[in-house]
């Protein structure tokens, strides 16, 4: 309901987030202000790298905040800095979106 799923209908009241009534926004507008769904079993998107996906998503968010887009080089520098902070393997950036993601805990024996 909060992210705008069409199967849910609000019959009374309002839902305010950062000064806006979410019920007046379509799902894309809600995502642009930072509210969206993550999926338990995400599908892979072959041919679209995580780096490119993150850059496009970041620039869409920056546009909503009236900030300039980051060019591919500036964005990659920023992401690589952040990966170092969280000690994440940079090879993640080259993989296709959701490649190798299970969506949940996997058991190994």
N, C-alpha and C positions, 0 to 999 in steps of 0.2 A: 504494500500500500504506500509506504513512504517514498519508494523509488518510482512509483507511478504505474504499477502493474494494472493493466486494463480489466482484470477480473475482479478487482476490488472497487467498491463504491463507498464513499464517505457520505453518510446521510446527515451529519450534523457536526458543527464545530469547525475548527481550523487547525492547521499544523504550521507553526511558525519556526523558521530556521534562518538565523542571521538576518532577521528583520523582514523576511519574505514569507508569504503564505505558500507552502509547497503545493497545496491543492490547486493553485492558480497556474502552476508551471507544468509544462509537458515533461516527460521523462528525460529528454535531451537537455532541457534547461536545468533540471534537477542535477543531472550529472555534471554539468558545467560549474555548478556552485559547490560540488564536492560530494554529492549523495548519489551513490549508484550501487548496483549489486555485484557481488563476486559469486562465481558459480562453484559448486562443490566438485563437479566433473567438467572442467573446461575443455573445449575442443581445441585441437592444434590448428594453427593457421600457417601452413607451409609457405615459405617464401617471404614472410614478413618477420624480420628480426625483432627481437625484444628491444634493441636499441632504437630502431625506427618507430616502433609502436609507442615506446615511452616518449620519444621526442614529439611525435604528433599529439599525443595526449597532453603532454606538458604545455605545448604551444597553444592548444585549444583552451586549456585552463588559464594560461597567461593572457590570452586574448580576452577572456571573460573578465580578468582583473585589470584590463587596459594596460598591459605590459607588452613590450616588444617581444616578438618571436626570437627564440635562440636558433642561430644557424646550426647546421649539423656538427661543425667542428667545436663550437662553444658548448653545445649540449653534450657531446661525447666527453669533453674535458670535465664538465660538471659531474656527469654520471660516474666516470672513473674515480673521481675524488670521493664520491659518496660510497662507491663499492669498497674502497680502501677502509673507510670509516667502519663499515659493517663487516669487513673481512669476507667479502663475497667474491667468488671466483669470477673474473671478468669474462670468461668464456660464455657466461650466461647471456651476455649482450648479443652474441653472434647466433645463438639458437633461435629457431622460429618461435613465435608466440605460443606459449603453453606446451611446447615440446618437452616431454619427459615429466610433466606435472601429473600427479596422480589424483589430486583433489582431496586426498586424505592420507591417513597413515597407512603405510604398507608394512606388512609383517614379513620378517625374514627369519628363516630357521636354518 
